[in-house]
Amino acid sequence: MAVIPASLLAAAEEFGTPLYVYDAATIVGQYHKLTTAFAGHKTRFFYACKALSNVSVLRLLQAQGAGLDCVSLNEVKLGLHAGFAADSIIFTPNSVTFEELVAAKDLGVTLNIDNISLLERFGATFGGSYPVCVRLNPHIEAGGNYKISTGHIDSKFGISIHQMRHLERVIKSTGLHVRGLHMHTGSEIKDVGVFLRVLDVLFDAARRFPDLEFLDLGSGFKVPYKPGDPETDVTTLGQQVAAAFREFEAEYGRPLECWFEPGKYIVSESGWLLVRVAVIKQTTATVFAGVDSGFNHLIRPMFYDSYHHISNLTNPHGPERIYTVVGNICETDTFAWDRLLPEVREGDLLAFHNAGAYGFEMSSSFNSRPRPAEVLLEDGAMRLIRRRQTFEDLLAGQE
């Protein structure tokens, strides 16, 4: 645990529960782990802010030199508001209107277009006056869950590598200037060989484009959730990617930057969701620990069957017993089935680990329950970076 339990207990005492807490040192450490691993070749990292878009977290990463990967126009605007320069932002949307694409262009960010019809319309309108990146689908399935696998043949993302001739005709007929190629296969990738396979596909595609500046491998680095879980060996990957780029650049005739868009890898382990046990309920088969949160605050266990380690911060050395940890929503919202935990009592404070990525970001006010507050632990101090939603907030915008 990067943050000592006393800090989490103090945060819950000061700000209440449910509460998201993030450790700034962990975020910075994960970012620098990547920059160190890929130091052998010019590599840029664009934080995928869909994982956690709180402006304070964005500013923290901007100060470290990160770029920003955005999937919506409002994420782009958040990035600009947080201090990112337009040329350090890449916009990678899907299923968006042409008008949204043009609005992002007008903000000056790098456009990553994944649809032939949009690419053709953009080229017909702007020609080669605004360079773009093209997202390709390599037809490589990877990731820990089908819902987060984005590079397979049935995926909605990217332009199929089998449509290269069509893509080339569009580029030639419209005069588009393609400055980069992008691929992303999924999340939670343990095998570094997947990235190298993607890189081979990118190199093959790059031979058709003589004026490229970068190749973007997306991301998908795995972080450990369970004790003993593997994680992506980024050091080995960095060495192998650097060697592969050097070999290809000798053939291509010019240097190319390598780009990545990590999100979960940077923020997941930095975050905890703190909850208070409201009830202990024993049935004929199960002992439930019911907490003051639900899938309205952390949907990943219900949506992705994800595992989140749980600590009993109040009674860490109690005798271990089996509990099913559930929320207070009007549907089955089970965080953990039959989990062995130090004895849980009503009023105890529990911490869900690895809650920094897609925790608060996917939260809602379902059942008209407010979204939690967010706190950043930085340099030994706790700072509220988003206040708890109120009843008045729920009414905002309604007539």
N, C-alpha and C positions, 0 to 999 in steps of 0.2 A: 504494500500500500504506500504510494508515493506521499500521501498526506497523512500525518499521524491522526489517529482517531480523535484525539482531543480537539483538533481543528474542526473536524466535522461536527462533533458534539457542540462546540461553541457556535458554529454557523447555524445549526438547528435551533439552538437556544435564542440566538439573536434575531433570526429571520423567520422562524417557524417552518412548518412542513406542510405539504411536500415542498422540497427545495432541491434545485440543481446547483451543484458546486463543481467548479472547474479549477484545476491547479495550473497556473501559468507556466511554472517551471517544466512540467511534463509536456505541455504543448511545444514550448521552445526546444526542449530536448529532443522530441521526436522529429521536429523539422531539421535540426542540425544533424541528427543521425542520418537523414537522407542526404543532406548536402555533403557530408563527409564520405558517405558510401559511394557517391557518384562524382567524386572530385577528379577522377581520371579523364573526364571528358566534359566539355561545356554543356551543362545540364541546367534547365530552369524548372522550378517547381511552382505550380499554380494551385493554391489551396482550393479544393472543391467545397465552396462555402455552403452547399446544400446540406452538408453534414452538421454544421453549426454556424449560424450566420449572425450571432450577436455582434454588434458593432465593436464592442470592446475586444472581442476575440479577433476580429478582423484587423483592428489597429495593432494588436500585439504581433500578429504575423506580418503585417506590412512593415513594421519596424525591424523585423528579422531579414527583410529582403525578399519575401515571398511574392509571387504573383497571385492572381485570383482567377479561379474557374467558376463561371456563372452559367446557370441554365434558364434564367428568366431575366426579363428587363429590369425588374425591381431588384434582383440580386446585383445586377450591374450598377444600378443607382446606389445601392448600399455600399458597394465597393468604392465608388467614387467619393461618396460621403465619408467613408472611413479613411480616405487619403491615398488610395491606390491610383497611380497614373493610368490613364486610359490604355497606354501601350503595354501595361502589365496585366491587363484583363483579357481573358479569352471567353467568348460567349458561345456556349455549346448547347443550343436548344434543340428540341424536336417537336414536330407537329405545331409549329407556330405560324402565324400569318406573315405575309410578306411585309406588312406594315411594321410589325414588331422587329423584323430583321433590319429594316431601314432605320427605325428609331435607334437601334443599337449601333448601326453604322454612323449615324449622326453624332453619337457620343464618342466615336473614335476608337472603339475596342476592336480586337481581333475577332472576326466572324468565323465560326466553324460550322459549315453548312452540310447537312446530312441528307438532303433530298434533291433529286435531279430536277424536279419541276421548279423548286425555289432557286436552285443554282442557275437554271436557264433564264428565269425571270430576272434574277439579279444581274446576270451578265448582259441581258438584253437592255437593261435600264442603265447600268453603270459601266459596262465594258470592263476594261482593265484598270479603271481609275482607282479602284479600291481593292487591294489584294485580299484574298480570302484563304481560308484553310478548308479542306474537304475531309469530312468524316467518312471513312470506309468501314464496311462490315466484313471482317476476315473469315466469317463462318467458322470460328473457333469458340466452342462452348467452354466457359470457365467460370469458377466462382462457387461459393458455398451453398447457394440456394438458387433454384431456377428463376425466382422472381428478381434476383439481382445479377443474372447472367444476361449480358447485352450483346454478345458477339455471335450468337448462333444463327442458323439459317432462317428461323422464324421470328427473329427479333425485329422490332420496329425501328431500331437505331441503325443509322449509317446507310451508305450506298454500297450495294453488293459488289465484291471484287469481280463478280461475273458480269457486271455492267460497265466494265472499264471502257469498252469501245464506245458505248453510248455517252459516257462521261467525257471522253476525249472529243467526241463530235460537238458536244455542247460547249466545251471550252474553246475549241477552234473556231466555231461559228460565232461566238459572242466576244471573243478576245479576252476572256477572263484571265486574270493573273493569279495563279495558285502559288502561294508562298509556303504552304505547309500541308502535310497529310496527317490524319489522326485516326487512331483505332483504340477501342476500349472493349475488353471482352467480358468484364464482370468484376465482382468484388470477392474478397476473401480468398485470393489465389495463393496457395501454399507453394506450388511448384514454379521455381524461377524459369524452368523450361518453357512455360506458357508464354512468358514475355519475349523470350528469344524466338519462339515460333511466330509470334505477332511481328517481331522486328524483321524477320525474313520476308514476311508478306509485305511489310511496308517498304523494304528495300526493293522488292520486285516491282511494286507499284511506282516507286520513286524514279525508276529508270525511264518512265514515260514523261516525267516532268523535269525539265532541265534547270529550272530557276527556283528550286526549293531553298528555304532557309532553315526549316526545322522539320523533324518528325516527332509526332506526339503519340506516346504509348498509353495515354489514359492513366489508369492506376489499377487499384485492386489489391494492394498489399494487405496481407492478412495480419491481424493483431490477435494475440491470445485472449480467449474468453474464459476457458476452463483451466484449472491447474494442469500443467503438462501439455497444454495446447501448443502446436507449432506456430511460428510466425514466418513471414517471408524473410529469407536471408538476403537482405538488401545489400550487404557488403559484397557477397559473391555475385549478385545480380549486377551491381555497379561495375565490377571488374569485367564481367563478360559483355555487358552492353558497351563499355568503352572500347574493348578490343574489337567488337563487331563493327562499331561505327568507324574506327580507324581503317579497318579493312575495306569497308564499303566506300568511304570517302576517297581512298586511293583510286578506286574505279570511277566514282562519280565526278571527281575532278574539282571538288570544292568542299570546304568544311560545312557541316550541318549541326545545328543545335539539337539536343535531345530534350523533349519536354515531357513532364509528368503532371498529373492532376490528383494528388493524394488528398483525401478528406478524412475518412475514418482513421487512417493510420496516424494522423497528426493529433486528433482530438479525442478519440474514443477512450483511451486509458486515462485521460485527464479528468474525466467526469464521474460524478456520483449522483444518484437520485436518492435523497434522504426522505424516509417515510416513517410515520409513527404507527405503531400497532394499535388498532382501535379495539379489536375483539379477538379472543381465542375461542373458537367454536369447535366442539367435538361432536362428530356424528358417529354412526355405527361403524364407519370404515375409515374416517379421515379426521385429522386434527388440522383445522384451518387457522391460519394467522391472517386475519383481515386487516388491511392497512388503509391509510387515509389517501390513497391514490388509486389509479387504475390504468386501463389501456388508453385513457384520454391523456395520460402523461407519459407513458412509456409503452408504445404499441409493439415494439419489436418482438417480445416473446410470443405474442398472439399472432402477429402478422408473418414473422419469419421463423417461428419456433426457435428463436435465439436463446442462448444460455447467458444469464448474468449472475455472476457470483454474488452472494448475499452475506453481509457481515451483520452480526448483532452487536452494535456499538455499545449498547447499554449493559449487556451481560455477556461479554466475549468469552468468558471462561466457564460459563454454565455447563451443566451436563448436556450432552448432545441428544436431541430427540428429533423425530421426523415430523415435518410440517408441510402442508401445501399452502403456499403464500398467495393470497388472492386480494383483489381490489374491491372498491366500493361502487363499481359501475353496475348498471341493471342488466348486464350480460356476463357470461362467463369470462372473466378477465384474470386468468391464472398466470402469475409471474413464475412460479416454480412448483412442480409436482413432487411430492414426497421427498423434500429436501432435508438433509441432515444439517441441523443448525444448533448452536448453543441455545439452551432453553429460552423460548420466547414467551414473554409475559405482556399483558396489556400495558401499554404505555412505553414499551421499549422502542428504541430508535434503530431502524434497519437501514443499511446502505446497499443499494444496487450498484455494483461496479461496472466499469466500461459503459457508462451512460453519457459520455460526451458527444457521441456521434448519433444522429437520428433519434435522439431522445426528446429534448425540448422541441427540436425542429419539426418533429412529426406530431407534436401534442395538439390538443384541441380543447374546446370547452364543452364537449359532449356531456349530456345530463345537466347542462348549465353549471358545471363545476369550473371554477376559475383555473387558468393555467398557472403553474408554479412561478415563484421568483427564481432568479439566477444570481449566483454569487461567484466572484473571481477571487481566488487566493493568490496573492502576488506579493513577494518580498515580505512575507510574514504577516500581511494585513489582509483583512476580508473586505471586499468592496461589492456592494449591491450593484449589479449591472443590468438588471431588469426587475422592476417591482412586481409583486404578485398581482394578477388580474383581479379586479373588483366586480361587484354586482353592477356598478355603474358602467364599467367597461362592456359588460354583456349587453347593456341597453344601447350603447353607442351605435348610432346609425339606424336605429329602429324608429319607426313612427308610432 
